[in-house]
Amino acid sequence: MNKEFFLKVGVIDEEFINRRRELEDVSALVRMGQSCVFIAPRRYGKTSLMLKVAERVKEDFFIAYVDVNVCTSVRDLGEHILNAVYSAVGIKGFVQKAKDRIGELLRSMRELKVKVGELELEVGLELLQEKEDIAFLRKVIDLPQELARKSGKRLLVIYDEFSEVYTLNKKIPDIVRSSVQMHKDCVYMFAGSQESMMRRFFTSPKGPFYRFAKVFVLDFLDEEDVRKYIREKVRSAGMSPDKDAEEEVLKITRGHPYYLKKLLQVIFLTCDRFTSECVRESLERLLEEEKHYFETLLYHIKEKKYRGEVVRIIAMGENPYEVLKGTLSSQQVLQVLKDLELEGIVRRRKRGVYELTDPVLGIYLGR
């Protein structure tokens, strides 16, 4: 049995599951200068897809990756962008290094010259002297275009979990759009888990990024593609495919990329045969491994009244309007659902019908 099957989060090579059509389409669009946006709940493979695209086009672009989710303020966001852009051209940890020496450097010069291949670029230290946070952010957002123009090589800038900028300052989406629409030598990829927010930004006619980027909405993987993937991985692990076990995996994961990889990982590391019983035993191990994540998420969900009840009702496959009738008005239930949908925890499949975006969370709640 081949036990060298490791889950890679945010790293995609031989274990990049499907998304082949999106990968080909987005890579081609980026090369043509078209910006793209990916909308999907967390753990649906947005980051992996963007990194795979970046890997494919890296000969033609400098690559700058910004994880908005780790930023705690407008200033922090600006510094992350600054670090990412300078890192793309080979200057690692620019902000901290500059802060450590800024007094000394500014006494002698306002520009620091660095070599990028055969090209000499000037690094603007005065950026860090800007005290006003929004003004600082505006300047660093324009930095990719400046470096691309000076270097003669385009920049691909990736903003992961972009919907989080709204929690830092509601003006940021408009600030970003007002700048990047003028960047002729840059291409942008955005990703966000808060579907309603991302749609407001990118697909609403009144949104700041309306018609700026090609929109890709990522869903569960296609069932037939998942079956093929399972059979391929089962064989590569030295096991014999089993239709019942295959259907059990599909029933549990519903084609969710993260859980598909994670469940197969547990199976291949702990089982000698691919059977339905082994899949069910591996699910128990998976639930135990994910327990801290689920409990943390549920704690956050329950911070607002009635959200926990609504999530549990949906997990049971029931209608929250019917179950909570007499406790909450239809308008109150709708407001709770909209709030959960905004955060990417539930989504509406059709009128009055909602589902959890995390299928294994639903199983966990059912225990």
C-alpha positions as CSV (number, residue, x, y, z in Angstrom):
1,M,0.0,0.0,0.0
2,N,1.3,3.4,-1.0
3,K,1.1,5.6,2.1
4,E,2.8,8.7,0.6
5,F,-0.5,10.5,0.1
6,F,-0.2,13.9,1.8
7,L,-2.8,16.6,2.0
8,K,-1.4,19.9,0.7
9,V,-3.3,23.0,1.6
10,G,-2.6,25.9,-0.7
11,V,0.0,23.9,-2.6
12,I,-1.1,22.3,-5.8
13,D,0.8,19.9,-8.0
14,E,0.0,16.3,-8.5
15,E,-2.9,16.5,-6.0
16,F,-4.6,19.4,-7.7
17,I,-8.2,18.0,-8.0
18,N,-10.0,18.7,-11.3
19,R,-10.6,22.4,-11.9
20,R,-8.8,21.7,-15.1
21,R,-11.1,23.6,-17.3
22,E,-11.0,26.6,-14.9
23,L,-7.2,26.3,-14.8
24,E,-6.9,26.4,-18.6
25,D,-9.4,29.2,-19.0
26,V,-8.0,31.4,-16.3
27,S,-4.3,30.9,-17.4
28,A,-5.3,32.0,-20.9
29,L,-7.3,35.0,-19.7
30,V,-4.5,36.2,-17.4
31,R,-1.9,36.0,-20.2
32,M,-4.3,38.1,-22.3
33,G,-4.4,40.7,-19.5
34,Q,-7.9,39.9,-18.2
35,S,-8.4,40.1,-14.4
36,C,-10.4,37.3,-12.7
37,V,-12.4,36.8,-9.5
38,F,-13.2,33.5,-7.7
39,I,-16.2,33.3,-5.5
40,A,-16.7,30.2,-3.3
41,P,-16.9,29.2,0.4
42,R,-13.7,28.5,2.3
43,R,-11.9,25.3,1.5
44,Y,-13.3,25.1,-2.0
45,G,-9.8,25.4,-3.7
46,K,-9.8,29.1,-4.6
47,T,-6.3,29.7,-3.3
48,S,-4.9,26.5,-4.9
49,L,-6.4,27.4,-8.2
50,M,-4.9,30.9,-8.1
51,L,-1.5,29.6,-7.1
52,K,-1.6,27.0,-9.9
53,V,-2.4,29.8,-12.4
54,A,0.5,31.9,-11.0
55,E,2.8,28.9,-11.4
56,R,1.8,28.5,-15.1
57,V,2.3,32.2,-16.0
58,K,5.3,33.0,-13.8
59,E,7.6,33.3,-16.8
60,D,5.6,36.2,-18.1
61,F,4.7,37.9,-14.8
62,F,6.1,38.9,-11.4
63,I,3.8,37.4,-8.9
64,A,2.5,39.2,-5.8
65,Y,0.3,37.4,-3.3
66,V,-1.7,39.2,-0.6
67,D,-3.7,37.3,2.0
68,V,-6.2,39.9,3.2
69,N,-7.5,37.6,5.9
70,V,-4.4,38.1,8.0
71,C,-4.6,41.9,7.9
72,T,-5.8,43.6,11.0
73,S,-6.0,47.3,9.9
74,V,-5.8,49.5,6.8
75,R,-2.1,50.2,7.6
76,D,-1.5,46.5,8.0
77,L,-3.1,45.8,4.6
78,G,-0.9,48.4,3.0
79,E,2.2,46.9,4.5
80,H,1.2,43.4,3.3
81,I,0.7,44.8,-0.2
82,L,4.1,46.6,0.0
83,N,5.9,43.4,1.1
84,A,4.2,41.3,-1.5
85,V,5.0,43.6,-4.4
86,Y,8.6,44.0,-3.4
87,S,8.9,40.3,-2.7
88,A,7.7,39.7,-6.3
89,V,10.8,41.4,-7.6
90,G,13.1,39.7,-5.1
91,I,13.2,42.1,-2.1
92,K,12.0,39.9,0.8
93,G,10.7,41.4,4.1
94,F,11.0,44.9,2.8
95,V,8.8,46.6,5.4
96,Q,10.5,45.3,8.5
97,K,14.0,45.8,7.1
98,A,13.1,49.4,6.1
99,K,11.6,50.1,9.5
100,D,14.7,48.8,11.2
101,R,17.0,51.1,9.1
102,I,14.7,53.9,7.9
103,G,16.2,56.6,10.0
104,E,19.7,55.8,8.8
105,L,18.6,55.4,5.2
106,L,16.5,58.6,5.1
107,R,19.4,60.7,6.4
108,S,21.4,59.6,3.4
109,M,18.9,59.1,0.6
110,R,15.2,59.0,-0.2
111,E,15.6,56.2,-2.8
112,L,17.3,52.9,-2.5
113,K,18.5,51.3,-5.7
114,V,18.3,47.5,-6.1
115,K,19.1,45.1,-8.9
116,V,16.4,42.9,-10.4
117,G,18.2,40.8,-12.9
118,E,19.9,43.2,-15.2
119,L,17.6,46.0,-14.2
120,E,18.2,48.6,-11.6
121,L,15.1,49.8,-9.7
122,E,14.6,52.6,-7.2
123,V,12.8,51.6,-4.0
124,G,10.7,54.5,-2.6
125,L,11.4,54.7,1.1
126,E,9.2,57.7,1.5
127,L,6.2,55.5,1.3
128,L,6.7,54.4,4.8
129,Q,6.8,58.0,6.0
130,E,3.2,58.5,5.0
131,K,1.4,58.8,8.3
132,E,-2.2,58.8,7.0
133,D,-3.4,55.2,6.5
134,I,-5.7,55.7,3.6
135,A,-3.2,57.9,1.8
136,F,-0.5,55.2,2.4
137,L,-2.8,52.5,1.1
138,R,-3.5,54.5,-2.1
139,K,0.2,54.8,-2.8
140,V,1.0,51.2,-2.3
141,I,-1.9,50.0,-4.4
142,D,-0.3,52.0,-7.3
143,L,3.2,50.4,-6.7
144,P,2.6,47.3,-8.9
145,Q,2.0,49.5,-12.0
146,E,5.0,51.6,-11.2
147,L,7.3,48.6,-10.9
148,A,5.8,46.9,-14.0
149,R,6.3,50.0,-16.0
150,K,9.9,50.4,-14.9
151,S,10.9,46.7,-15.2
152,G,9.1,46.1,-18.5
153,K,7.5,42.9,-17.0
154,R,3.9,42.7,-16.0
155,L,2.8,42.0,-12.4
156,L,0.1,39.5,-11.5
157,V,-1.4,40.6,-8.1
158,I,-3.4,38.1,-6.1
159,Y,-5.8,39.3,-3.4
160,D,-7.0,36.3,-1.4
161,E,-10.1,36.7,0.8
162,F,-10.7,40.1,-0.7
163,S,-14.1,40.4,0.8
164,E,-12.4,40.9,4.2
165,V,-11.3,44.4,3.2
166,Y,-14.8,45.6,3.9
167,T,-14.3,44.9,7.6
168,L,-11.1,47.0,7.6
169,N,-12.7,50.0,6.0
170,K,-15.8,50.2,3.8
171,K,-14.0,52.6,1.4
172,I,-11.3,50.1,0.4
173,P,-13.1,48.4,-2.5
174,D,-13.7,51.8,-4.2
175,I,-10.1,52.9,-3.5
176,V,-8.7,49.7,-5.0
177,R,-10.9,50.0,-8.1
178,S,-10.1,53.6,-8.7
179,S,-6.4,52.7,-8.9
180,V,-6.3,49.3,-10.5
181,Q,-8.5,50.3,-13.4
182,M,-5.6,52.5,-14.6
183,H,-3.0,49.8,-14.3
184,K,-2.2,48.8,-17.9
185,D,0.7,46.6,-17.0
186,C,-0.9,44.6,-14.2
187,V,-3.4,41.8,-14.0
188,Y,-5.4,41.0,-10.9
189,M,-6.9,37.9,-9.4
190,F,-9.4,38.2,-6.5
191,A,-10.9,35.5,-4.3
192,G,-13.5,35.7,-1.6
193,S,-15.6,33.4,0.6
194,Q,-18.4,35.8,1.5
195,E,-20.4,35.2,-1.6
196,S,-23.0,37.9,-1.1
197,M,-20.3,40.5,-0.5
198,M,-18.2,39.4,-3.5
199,R,-21.2,39.5,-5.8
200,R,-22.0,43.0,-4.5
201,F,-18.4,44.0,-5.4
202,F,-18.1,42.3,-8.8
203,T,-21.5,41.5,-10.3
204,S,-23.8,44.2,-9.1
205,P,-24.2,47.1,-11.7
206,K,-23.6,49.4,-8.7
207,G,-20.6,47.5,-7.5
208,P,-17.1,49.0,-7.6
209,F,-15.7,46.2,-9.8
210,Y,-18.6,45.7,-12.1
211,R,-17.3,44.3,-15.4
212,F,-13.7,44.7,-14.2
213,A,-13.0,40.9,-13.8
214,K,-14.2,37.7,-15.3
215,V,-16.2,36.0,-12.6
216,F,-15.8,32.3,-11.7
217,V,-18.2,30.8,-9.1
218,L,-16.7,27.6,-7.8
219,D,-19.1,24.8,-6.6
220,F,-18.6,21.2,-5.5
221,L,-16.7,19.2,-8.0
222,D,-18.6,17.3,-10.7
223,E,-19.7,13.9,-9.4
224,E,-18.3,11.9,-12.4
225,D,-15.0,13.7,-12.1
226,V,-14.9,12.8,-8.4
227,R,-15.6,9.2,-9.1
228,K,-12.7,9.1,-11.6
229,Y,-10.4,10.8,-9.2
230,I,-11.3,8.4,-6.4
231,R,-10.7,5.3,-8.6
232,E,-7.3,6.7,-9.8
233,K,-6.1,7.4,-6.3
234,V,-7.3,4.1,-4.9
235,R,-5.4,2.3,-7.6
236,S,-2.3,4.4,-7.0
237,A,-2.5,3.5,-3.3
238,G,-2.3,-0.2,-4.2
239,M,-5.9,-0.9,-3.4
240,S,-8.8,-2.3,-5.5
241,P,-11.7,0.1,-6.4
242,D,-15.0,-0.6,-4.7
243,K,-18.2,1.0,-6.0
244,D,-20.0,1.0,-2.7
245,A,-17.0,2.6,-0.9
246,E,-16.7,5.1,-3.8
247,E,-20.3,6.1,-3.4
248,E,-19.8,6.4,0.4
249,V,-16.9,8.9,-0.1
250,L,-19.1,10.9,-2.6
251,K,-22.0,10.9,-0.2
252,I,-19.8,12.2,2.7
253,T,-17.8,14.8,0.8
254,R,-20.3,15.7,-2.0
255,G,-17.4,16.6,-4.1
256,H,-16.0,19.2,-1.6
257,P,-12.3,19.5,-2.7
258,Y,-10.8,19.8,0.8
259,Y,-12.8,17.0,2.4
260,L,-12.3,14.7,-0.6
261,K,-8.5,14.9,-0.3
262,K,-8.6,14.8,3.5
263,L,-10.9,11.7,3.7
264,L,-8.8,9.8,1.1
265,Q,-5.7,10.8,3.0
266,V,-7.1,9.2,6.2
267,I,-8.2,6.1,4.3
268,F,-4.8,5.5,2.7
269,L,-2.9,6.1,5.9
270,T,-5.0,3.9,8.1
271,C,-6.7,1.2,6.0
272,D,-5.4,-1.9,4.1
273,R,-8.5,-2.1,1.9
274,F,-10.9,0.4,0.3
275,T,-14.3,-0.7,1.7
276,S,-17.4,1.0,2.9
277,E,-16.6,0.1,6.5
278,C,-13.1,1.6,6.1
279,V,-14.6,4.8,4.7
280,R,-17.0,5.1,7.7
281,E,-14.2,4.5,10.2
282,S,-12.1,7.1,8.4
283,L,-14.9,9.6,8.6
284,E,-14.9,9.2,12.4
285,R,-11.2,10.0,12.4
286,L,-11.8,13.0,10.1
287,L,-14.5,14.4,12.4
288,E,-12.1,14.1,15.3
289,E,-9.4,15.9,13.4
290,E,-11.7,18.7,12.4
291,K,-13.4,19.0,15.8
292,H,-11.4,22.1,16.8
293,Y,-12.2,23.8,13.5
294,F,-15.9,23.0,13.8
295,E,-16.2,24.1,17.4
296,T,-14.4,27.4,16.6
297,L,-16.7,28.0,13.7
298,L,-19.8,27.2,15.7
299,Y,-18.7,29.5,18.5
300,H,-18.4,32.3,15.9
301,I,-21.8,31.4,14.4
302,K,-23.5,31.5,17.8
303,E,-22.2,35.0,18.6
304,K,-25.3,36.3,17.0
305,K,-28.7,35.2,18.2
306,Y,-30.6,32.4,16.5
307,R,-27.8,31.6,14.0
308,G,-26.8,28.4,15.7
309,E,-30.4,27.1,15.7
310,V,-30.8,27.9,12.0
311,V,-27.5,26.2,11.1
312,R,-28.5,23.1,13.0
313,I,-32.0,23.0,11.4
314,I,-30.4,23.3,7.9
315,A,-27.9,20.5,8.8
316,M,-30.9,18.3,9.7
317,G,-32.3,18.9,6.2
318,E,-35.3,20.8,7.6
319,N,-36.8,24.1,6.7
320,P,-36.0,26.9,9.2
321,Y,-39.2,28.8,8.3
322,E,-41.3,25.9,9.3
323,V,-39.3,24.8,12.4
324,L,-39.1,28.3,13.8
325,K,-42.7,29.2,13.0
326,G,-44.2,30.7,16.2
327,T,-40.7,31.6,17.5
328,L,-39.5,34.0,14.8
329,S,-41.3,35.8,12.1
330,S,-40.5,35.0,8.5
331,Q,-38.7,38.3,8.2
332,Q,-36.5,37.4,11.2
333,V,-35.6,34.0,9.8
334,L,-34.8,35.6,6.4
335,Q,-32.5,38.1,8.1
336,V,-30.6,35.3,9.9
337,L,-30.3,33.4,6.6
338,K,-29.0,36.5,4.8
339,D,-26.4,37.0,7.6
340,L,-25.2,33.4,7.4
341,E,-25.2,33.6,3.6
342,L,-23.1,36.8,3.7
343,E,-20.5,34.9,5.7
344,G,-20.4,32.0,3.3
345,I,-21.8,29.5,5.9
346,V,-25.0,28.7,4.1
347,R,-26.2,29.2,0.5
348,R,-29.6,29.2,-1.2
349,R,-30.2,26.5,-3.7
350,K,-33.7,27.6,-4.6
351,R,-36.4,29.7,-3.1
352,G,-36.8,28.8,0.6
353,V,-34.2,25.9,0.3
354,Y,-30.8,26.4,1.9
355,E,-27.8,24.1,2.5
356,L,-24.5,24.3,4.5
357,T,-21.5,25.1,2.3
358,D,-19.5,22.7,4.5
359,P,-21.0,19.2,4.1
360,V,-18.9,17.6,6.8
361,L,-20.0,20.3,9.3
362,G,-23.5,19.0,8.6
363,I,-22.5,15.5,9.5
364,Y,-20.7,16.8,12.7
365,L,-23.9,18.6,13.8
366,G,-25.9,15.5,13.2
367,R,-24.0,13.5,15.8
